[in-house]
Amino acid sequence: MRVLPENTDPVSAVKARTGLDRFFVSLLRDERDLPFIHLTIKISLTLIPLAILLYVPSVPGWLWWIAAIIYQVLNTVVLKGPYGLMMHCTSHRPWFRQEYGFMNFYLPWVIGPLFGQTPETYYAHHVGMHHPENNMPEDESSTMRYQRDSLKGFLLYLGSFLFMGIYHLCSYFVRKKRKQLLYRSVRGELLFIVMCVALCFVNGPATFVVFILPFITFRVIAMTGNWAQHAFIDAAEPDNSYKNSVTCINTKYNIKCWNDGYHISHHIAPTMHWTEHPAYFRNTIDEYAANDAIVFEHIHFLHVFIYLMRDRYDLLAAHFVNIGNRYKSDEEIIAVLKERTKKIDISAYSLRTQTI
């Protein structure tokens, strides 16, 4: 276990340095989002030209394969994390001023499909469903009903999302009578499918590399992240964000991906700016201790997922931050972590809430 360390996660963003930066800042609702502009330009100047090149019929085979490999490395390894969490931040906090609101569509409609995101379904799923339901039974991506240190449990969870995810999401919006989000979900999913089918007739291999493979990897990564973020749930209070989420501090992931490790505070205050989470964590540390919150240092959600799948609770305990000196040994921590990964009887919980 670890004592509460000094925080090394980013608490500020790069300020405007050039005339072009100052121009972009004039378009933004919050100047701290300037790094999103830099990342979007980088993506636009790399992935879009590579995607176009892959569709050019006269490109020699050896050059096509080089471009395809570079595209996948940039897309999956280098840019998918920063892009995905930039999309996450801008879904909760639209980044352009109201008079330039049309520019908010550039990410979900132009850049998003290159990373396998069907237009606006991410917003509908994450902001329209996941946050309101907070991983509870009506959250169609809830981890509650699964054994969360089981590979079999994860594969069932992943398979349900891959093959039935859009159906479950639409069913949720029908039940909640949220027609606009239902329309946006169906529209985005169908348009992406129609586009891919049409482009397969133009160039099948290019369409697979540019759109279909990123679509598959994005959904696998998204569900892997959500699994790890909501792996440790207190069955007595599954709706308590301190007790159904995880926080990861002092990790390079937070530098690269806009403090995404602060998942507890994100569920508590979804519109909090990414630079404010480390200070909020420090200022509310007593709440974390009082609610037996799960906090890790120097690892991120992929580590959490891998350690759970390998039954390496010893490694999880080694990175566990013992806030308020709640635990006396790693064995105590391991016992708590194992208890919180047990699958929860959803029907029993529903019956209990109805009785109350």
N, C-alpha and C positions, 0 to 999 in steps of 0.2 A: 504494500500500500504506500501511498505518498501523502505527505503533508501538503496543505494548501500552498502552492508556489506563487511566486510573482508572475504576473501575466505578461506574455510576450506577443499576444495576438494584436492585429492592427486596430488602431483606434482613430485613425484619420486616413484621408485619401489624398492623393497627389493633387496639388493645386494647379490652377492654370498657369502655364509658363510662357506660352506663345500667343500671338494674336489669334491664331486659329483656335487654340484652347479657349480663349476668352469669348470667341464667337459661339462656340458650342455651349459654353456655360450660360450664355444669354438665352439659349433655347430650353435649358433644363429647369425643372422645378427645384432641384437641389444640386448645388455645385459639387457636392461630394460624389455625385454619380458620374463625374467626368471620366474615371477609368473605364466605365461601360462604353463610352464613346470610343476610346482608344481600342478596346477589345473588339468592338463591332467593326471598326475600320480594318483591323488586322484580319478578322475572319472574312470580310468582304473582299479583301485584296488577295487572299490566298485560296480559300475554298471555292469561291465562285469561278475564278479563272480556271482552276483545276477541273471543276465540274464541266465547264464548257469544253475544255480540251478533251475530256474523255468521250464526249459526244461527237467530236469531229471525225468523220469517216476516213479521212486520208491520213490520220496519225499512224505511224508504223507501230507494229505490235509491241516491240521492245519498249518504245517510248510510252505506249498506252499502259503497260504493266508498271513501269516506273511511276507514272502519274497516279495510277490506281493505288499503289502502295503508299506513296506520299500522302495522298488524300486520306486514306484510312488511318495512317499514323497521326496526322494532324487532327483529324476529326475525332478519333476515339481516345488517343493517348494525351495529346497536347491541349486541345481546345474544348472537348466535350464537357469536362468538369467546370471550368470557368464560364463557358457559355450557359450551361444548364442552370448554374446558380445565379448568373446574371439574369436569366429569364425568370427565375424564381423571385428575385428581388424586384424586378420591374413588373411582375404580375401583382405583387402586393402594393407596390408604390409606383404608379405610372411615372416615367422619368421625364417626359417632355411637358412643357407648359401647355395649358389648355388651348391656346391659340395655335400651337403646333402639334396638337393631339394626334393628327393623322400619322405622325412619325412613329407613334407607339406601335403601329401595325407592322413596322419593318422587321422586328424580331420574330413574331409568331408566323408571319406570312411569307417572308423572303428567306431569312436565315434559318428559322426553325426547321423547315422541311429537310434542309441539308443535314441536320442532326437527327433526323427521324422523328421529329415532333410534328404531329398532324395539327394544322392551324387551330389555335384557341382551345383545343381539348385539354391541354395542360392546365390552362387557367380554370376551365370549367371543373376539372377533376380536383385540382389542388386547392384553389381558393373557394370554389363553389360547393365542394363536397367534403374534402378531407378536413379542412380547418373547422367548419361548423360542427362536424361530427366528432372531431378530436380522437380518432382511432377507436371510437366506441362501436357497438354492433352495427349501427346504420351506416358507418363508414365502409364503403365497398372495398377499401384497401386496408381494412383493419387487420391487425396481426393477432388479435385476442384469441381467436378460436384455434390457433396453431401452437404446437410445441416448438418454441422458438430457438432451441439449440439442436434441432433435427433437420438434417438435409432433406429427408422425405417430406417433412412439414413445409420446408421452403419450396420444394419443387411443386407441391400441391398448390401452394400460394401463388407461385409464379405462373403455373399453368392456367389457373383460374383467371389471372389477369390477362395473360397473352391471348387466350381464346374466348374469354367471356367479358373482358374488362369493359369494353364499350357498351355492351348490352347491360351490364350491371349499373354502369354510370347513367345511362339513359333511363333505366328503370327507377333509379333513385330520383332523378329530376321529375319523372312522371308522378311518383308518389308525393313529392314535395310541391308539385304544381309550379315548377320553375321552368316555364316554357322557353324563356330566352336562352338560358344555359343549355337546355335540351337541344334547341335549334343550333346553337353554336357548336355543340359537341358533334351532332350528326353531320352538320355541314363540313366541319373541318376533317372529320374522318373520311367521309365519302369523297370529298374533293381530292384528298391525298391519294386514295385508292384509284380513283379515275385517272389522275395524273400519272401514277406509276404504270397503270395498264397501258395508257396511251403511249408513254415514253418507251415501254418495252418493245413496241412495234417500231420505234425509231432506232433504238439501240438497247437491246436487252442487257448485255453485260454492264454498260455504263449505268443504266438505271439501277441495277443490283448494287453496284459499288456506291453510287451517289446517294441513293434514297432508301433502298430496301434493307441493306445491311445495317446502316445507321439506325433505321427504325427498330430493328430487332435488338441491337445492342443498347439503344436508349431505354427501351422498356425493361430489359433485363437489369440494367444498372439502376434505373429508377426504383424498381421493386426491391432490389438488393439494399439500396439505401434506406428505403422506408422500413424494411424488415429490421435493419440494425438500429435505426432511430427509435423504433417502438418495440424493441426486443424485451425490455425489462419492465414488466407491468405489475403493479401491486393490485392483486385481485380484489382487495377490499375497497380500493379507490381507483378504479381504472379510468375515471374521467378527470383525475387530477394530473395536470400537465407535468408537475414535478415528479410524479410517480408512474407515468406511462411513456416518458421520453428520456433521452440521453443527452448529455452535454460533453463535448470533447474540446479541451483547451490546450493551448501551447503546442499546436501542430502546424506543420507547413501547409496542410490542407486549408486551414483558416486563412492563411495568407493568399493562397491561390484561388480559393473559392468563397471569398467574401464572408468570412466568419460563419460559414454554414454549420460548423460544429456546435453552435449554441442553439440546439434544437428545443431545449426546454423554454428558454426565454422567447424563442420565436413563436412557440404555441401560446405563450402567455400574452405576448404583444406582437402579433403578426406583421404590423406595419412599422415596427421599429427599424430604423436605418441600420444597415449592417455594421457601421462603424461604432454603434452605441452598445452593442451586446457585451463586450468585455467589461465596460464600466457598470452596466446594469447587473451583470453577474456579481461583481464585487460589492455593489451597493445593497444587494438583496441576498447576500450569502447566508444570512440567518434563516431565510425562507428555505434555501436549499437544504440546510442542516435539519430544520424542523420537519421537513417532508421526506427525509431519507432519500434525497435525489441521487441519481447515479451520474457521477462525473469522472471522466478519464482524462489523463494527461499524456501527451506525446503519441497518441494514436488517434485514428479517425474511424469513420463508420465502416470502411472496408476491412480494417483490422478487426473491429468488433465482430463483423459478419464471419470472417475467416476463423477467428478464435472460437466462436460459438460452434461453427460447423466441425471444427477439429476437437471440440470438447476441451479447449485449453483455458479453463477457468483460472488456472494459475497465472497465466499471462494477463488476463483481464484484472485479476486482483493486484498484480504487480503495478498496473497503471492506474488503479483506482485511487481517487483523491479522497482521503479520509477527512471530510469537512466536519469540524466540530468534534474531532476525536471520537466518533460514534462507535468505532470498532477497535477491538484489541488485537486482532490477528487477521491474517489472510484467510484463515479457515472460516472465520465469521463472515467475511465478505463473500467468499465463495458460496456459503450456504444461502445468503440473501440473494445473490445473483441467480443461483439455480432455482430458488423458489419463484423468482419473478419471470423466469422463462417458461414456466408451466402453462400449458394451454388452459384457457378459461371456458367454463361451461356458459355459453352465451344464453341459452334458454333459462338457466338458473338466474343469471343476472337480470334478464328481462322480467322474470317473474317477481324478483325482488323489487325492482323499480316500480312495477305496477302496484305492488302492495303498498309501497310508500306513498 
